Amino acid sequence: MTGTMELGIGIGWRPEIADAVEALPGVDWVEVVAENICAGHLPDSLARLRARGTKVIPHGVSLGLGGADRPDPGRLAELAGKATALGAPLVTEHIAFVRAGGALTATPALEAGHLLPVPRTWDALDVLCENVRIAQDALPVPLALENIAALISWPGEELTEGQFLSELVERTGVRLLIDVANLHTNHVNRGEDPVKALAELPAEAIAYVHVAGGVERDGVWHDTHAHPVPRPVLDILHELRTRVAPPGVLLERDDDFPPADELDSELTAIRETLARAADGQKAEAAGPKRETTPGPGPAQGTDAARERLGVAQAALLSALVAGTPTPEGFDAGRLRVQSRALAAKRADVVAKVAPELPEILGGGYRPAFLAYARSRPMRGGYRRDALDFAERLLVAGEPADAAARRRLTRWWQERAGARPPGRATRIVRAARAALVRG
């Protein structure tokens, strides 16, 4: 593994805080969600940051490298193009799956609209490693992968998170993006020990670290990226720094953006945490011993593993987004929590990409969307989801207010490029929906 570039202290660049990010003192680099930019038309703020020497790293969320299918060449090419356009020293993605079903399992293709956990099994590891190698070959710069937060656990897991990541690095040479907020989330939600996970990690593979906030509701920690960073997350950052000096640490914030001075205060807290940990660094940190678990070794072929993983992931995702029964071994209560969280996220993102919908529907937008999402999985991204939701309302003769219905009809027409469904079409679609429900 080649040496990792020193990055320093960074912050997630978002359009809503672009001006603040440019003005914040002591920001060495920024990270941008790859799917939110176009390689040929970078936002002016990012162009200015690049011009003054600030490194910009694209952070992908849609590759689904932990899924059963091999990575989509088109998505890889897009990510590679963005890395080149930004002059990025590396690109990052997640150890997660985001879609399931389709040709591999002969079931409907489903989109999660969210990062879902990969089972920590040897099958899943074999598939992930092959997918990572495919991605590495397609990208012009090194790849680093992030550990994700999860509300649910897979039954029958064979490795801990630290062991899984260590084996992944050993087989592929991939770098790691360690999110300490996600370690805290998994501690609260799944009872996993963050200190044990850090002890098992290959520290030399860390490219950088994420720090973010969240909130606890009814005993479940929600990794919102919309709240201040809590002390337990900073404590895990402190623990990590006693073991290794991470090349970079980045503050993430994705919603409910605070004033610039509050962002600056959070960055200061991160710097102070790192400094305190460095002052009291453990004597054994230079070469921590990692626990290892002997496994079957690299697979000779992953086709059978892909099929097994594909069936399992399709069953889980169908339960989460299409209301099918809970797969054996899963906690049904936790799946309901995750399902509601996925629907709520869909509602929030659709409201952002199509702000006219909550404006037209008013207070009825959210309950109407959540009712729609209970039995209507995503089928093509959030903009397609917005159109499908609007069409669903129109087919049902909603909203009841005639003026609002006319506005929704015009909105749908302008974007769908067709007439709203007529009475006969509505009857056919309603019959089909009844058959599906039956």
N, C-alpha and C positions, 0 to 999 in steps of 0.2 A: 504494500500500500504506500503510495507516494505521500509526501508531507502535506498536511492540511494548511490552507492559507489562513493567516491571522485576520480576523474580521473586526473585532472590537465590540462595541455596544451599538445595537441597531434597533429599529422600530419597524413594524409593519406599515407599509405605505398603503393608504386608502384614499380615494378621491375626496371623501368628506373631511379629511384632516391634512390634505396635501400642503396647504399653506403653513400649517403648524409644524409639520415634519421638516419643511425646508428651513424654518426659523429656529428649530430646537438646537440648543448648543450641545456639542459633544456627541452627535450622532454620526457614527462612522460608516454605516451602511443601512440599506433598507431592503425589505422583502416585499414582493408584490404577488398577488394571486395571479397565476399565469393565465387562467381562463378569463380574467377581467381586462386583458390588454390585447391589442393587435400588433403583430410584429412590424407591420408597415406604417403604423400610425401611433406612436407612443404619446402618452399624455405629456403636455408641456412641462409639468412639474418634474416628471421623471427625466425628461431630456435635460432640464436645468441641473438636476442632481448629478446626472452622469457627467455633464460638462464641467462640474467643479470637482470631479474625482470621486464622488460617492459611489460605492459599489451597489449594484442592484441585482438581487437574486430572485428568479422566478420560482414560485412555490405552487406546484400543481395539486389539483384536488380531484381530477377526473380519470386518471389512467386506470385505477383499479388493479394495481399490480398484484394484489392478494386474491383476485378473482380466479375462477377456474379457466377462463379463456386466456389465450395469449394476448399480449398488448396489441391494441389497434394501431397499425402503422400510421394512419392519418393523425391520430392524437400524438403519437411520438414525433412525427414530422413537425407538427405545430409547436410542440414544446421545444424542439431543437431550434426551430426558427426564432422563437422568442428569446431563447438563451443567447443566440448569436446577435440578435438585434440589440439586446441589452449589454452585450459584452460581459456576460455573467461568468464568474469563476467556477460556478457549479449550479446545478438545478436540484430541487428537492421535491419529493412526493411523499406518499403515505403508505404504510403497511396496512392495507385495508381493501375491502371489496365494495364496489358502489353499484354493481349491476349483477344480475344473475339470470339464469334461464336461457332460452334461445335454442339454437341448433344443437349445442352440446348435450342438452338434457331433453330435447323435444318438448319443451314447456314454453309458455309465453315469456318473452323477454321482459324483464322488470328493471326499473331504475329506482335506486334508493333515494337519490337526492341528498345523500349523507354518507359519511365514512363509517363503515361497519367493520367489526372486528373479524380477523381471520382466526380460525381455530389453531391453537398451538399444538399441532400434530405433525408427525413426520410427513404425511401425505401433503398437507398444506405447505410445509416447508419446501418439499421437493418442487411443487408447482411455483411457489413464490421465487425460489432461486432461479428457475429457468426463465421466468418472466423478467426478473431483474437483469439477467444476462442479456436478454433480448433488448431491453431498454438501454442498457449500457452501450451496446453496440450501435444503437441508433442516435445517441446523444453526443454532441460535440465536446461536452465538458463532463467532469465527474458527477455522479448521482449520489444524493444522500436521502435516506428514508426515515420518516418520522413514526415513532410509536404513537398510537392513537388512544383517546379516551373511550370508554365503553360503559354502557349501562347493563349489558348482559354478558354472560359467560357461556362458552360452548361446553357441552358435556363431554367427558372423556378426553380432556386435554392431557398431553403427554410431556409437555415442557412448561417451565415457567417463562415469563416474558424475557427475563435476562438471558436464560438459556437459548430461547428461540432467536433472539437478536444476535447473540454470540455465534451461534451456528450459521446464521445468515451471512454474517461478516466473514466468517472463516471460509465459506464456500464461494462467495462472490467477490469479496474485496470491497463491497459497497460501504459507503460511509453512513453515519447515523446522525439524525437530527433528533436529539433527545428533548422531549417536551416534559418539563418537570411538573407543569400543571396537569398533564395527562396522567403522570404517575400518582399525583394526589387524588385525581378523580377515581382511578382504579383502586386506590387504597380505600376510599370511602365506599364505593359502589360494589367492589368485588373482594374486599378484604386483603388485597395484595400489599406486601411490605415494600415501600419504595426504597428503603435502605438495602434490602436484599437484592432488589432489581439492579440498583447501582453497583453492588458488589459483584454481580455476575456480568456486567457489561464490559465489552472490550473498549476501555477508555481511549485507546489510541485511535479508534475509528470515529470518534465524535467530531463532526464538522462544525456544529454549533448547537445552541440550546434555545428553546422557546420558553417564555414565561408569560402566563396569562391569568386572568381572573375568572371566577365563576360564582355560583351561588348554590346553597343547599336548600332543598325543599323536601319536606317529609322524609328525611333520611337519605335522599338521593342527591348526589352532587351533579350539577349541570355545568358543563364546561362552556360557558356562554361567550367568553371573550367580550363581555359587555359590562363587567364589573371590575372594581379595583383588584389588584393582585393581593391575595390574602397571605397572612403570615405563614401558614403551613406550606404554601408553595415556595416562598422565599427560604424556608427552612430546608426544603429538599434541594434547592439551588445551592445553599450553603454546604450541605452534605456532599453534593456532587463536586463542588470546588475544593473540598478538602482532599478529594481523591485525584483530581486532574484539573488543569487550567484549560477550560474550554476555549477554542479559538474565537468563538463569538457567542454573544448572548443577545436575544432579541425579544422585545416587548410586543405582544400581539394585542390588538384591540379591533373588533369588527363591528361594534354597534354601541349605541348610547355613548357617543364620543364625548369625553370631558373637555374642559378648556385646556389650552396648551400648558398652563402652569401645572395642572394635575398630571398630565403626561410626563412633564419634566420631573415632577416629584417621584413618579413611579420609576423612571429611569435612574434617578438618584438613589432610590432604595435598592435597586438592582446592583448598582456600582458599590454601594456600601456593604451589601451582603457579600459580594465577591471579595472585597478588600478584607473584611473581617475573617472570612474563611481562609484567605491566603495567609493572613498573619498567624493563624492557629493551625495551619495545615498539618495533617497527621504525618508522622515520621514514615509510616509505611506506604504513604500515598504514591511514592515514586514507582512502585511496582506491586500493586495490589494483586493478591491471588484471586483468581476467578474460579467459581465452581463450574464444573463442566459435567455434562451428561452424555455418555457414549451413545451414539445413535447408529442407525443402519448405514450411514454414509450416503454420498450423493446417489440419487436414483439413476438407473440406466435409461429409463424412459418414463415419461410422466403421463402418458395417455390414460392409463387406468386410474392413476391418482386424480387426474383432472375430472374424470367422469364421476368419481366418488365425491370429490369436493363440490363439483357443479350441482349434483343432486342435493347435497346438504345445504348449500348456500341458497339454491332456488327455493327449497322448502322454508328456510328461515325468512327469506325476504318476502315470500308470498304471505306468510303469516303476519309480517309486519305491515305490509302495504295493501294487501288484498283481502285480509280477513279470513284466510284459511286457517285450519286448526294448528295449534302450537305443536311443533315437532317434538318428538319424544326426547326427554332429558332436559328440556329448557324450562326455566321458571316462567310460568304463564303470567304471573303478576308483573314480573320485570319486562316481559315482552309487551304487555299492555302499556307500561310506562314508555318504553322505547317507541312503540307505535304512535302514541299520542305526541311524543316529542318530534317524530318525523313529520307528522301531519302539521304540527304547529310551525316547524321550520319551513315547510312548503308554503304555508299561508303567509309567513313573514317575507319569504323571498319573492313570491308572486306579487305581493303588495309593493315590493321595491321595483321589480322589473315592469310591472303594469300598474302604476299608482292610480290610474284612472278607475280601476275596479273598486277599491275601497271608497273612492270619491263618489262613484255612482251609487254604490250599494249602501254607503254609510255604515251604521252600526250593524247592519245585517251581513256585512262582508265576511267576517271571521266565522260565525256559526255556519253560514252557507258553505264556505270553503271547506271547513272541517267535516261537514256532512258529506260533501262531494268526495273528499280525500279518503274517507273510510273504505270505500269500495272501488275507487278509481286510481290505480297506480299511475305514476308518471310514465309517459311513453316517448318523451323526446326533449327533455330539458324544461326549464321553468317558463320560457316564453310559450312553448307548446302547451304547457300545463295551464297557463292563463287562458289561452284560447279554448282549450277543452272545457275548462270550468265555465267560461262564459257561454259556450254552446250548450252545455248541460243545463244551465239556468234557462236559456231560451227554449230548449226542447220542452222543459217542464212548464213553460208559460210564466216564468218568473223574470224579474221581480214583479210583485203584484202591482206596484205603482206604475201606471202607464207611461208617465214621462221618463222614469228611470229605465223602463224596459226599452223605450225608443232610443235612449242614449246608449244603452248596452248594445242594442242591435247595430247602431252606427259604428260603435267602437269595434265590434266583431267584424263587420263588413270591411272596414278599412284595413284590417290586418289579415283576415282570412282570404280576402279576394274572391268572395263568393256570397251568394244570398244566404241569409239565415235559413235554417231548415224549415220547410213548409209543413203543413198539417199532416200530409201523408208520410213524410219522412219522420216526423215526430212520432207517429203511431208505430211505424216499423221499428224505430230505435227503442221505443218504450217496450215493445213486445220482446225484442232481443234482450233488453236489460232484465225483463221479468224471467226469461228463460235462464239467463246466467245466474240470477239469484236463486232460481228454483233448483 
